[in-house]
């Protein structure tokens, strides 16, 4: 099975893989314009804006999510959207925090739905 033909990736397996890496994320799946990562920042979320739209699905943990100056609480199962180039980060999270990240669409982001 190739990386773009994966049927299932368990969150606990993704988190264990990340724990062994120097970076707090790893791309686990890619197909066409979709890239799926698992992200588990350690201590602080230092990410910068990205050039593609992205969706987070929180796997574990809770805290606050900052996007363009707006702060919202997050918990497992929550969906969070970030358009390309928007400032965003996770805050006030514990060591148990981990989230799926889905990058999609073209560089520069997709047009909003009408």
Helices and strands as residue ranges (DSSP letters): G 3-5, H 11-19, E 25-31, E 34-39, E 53-60, E 63-67, E 70-74, E 79-82, E 88-91, E 98-104
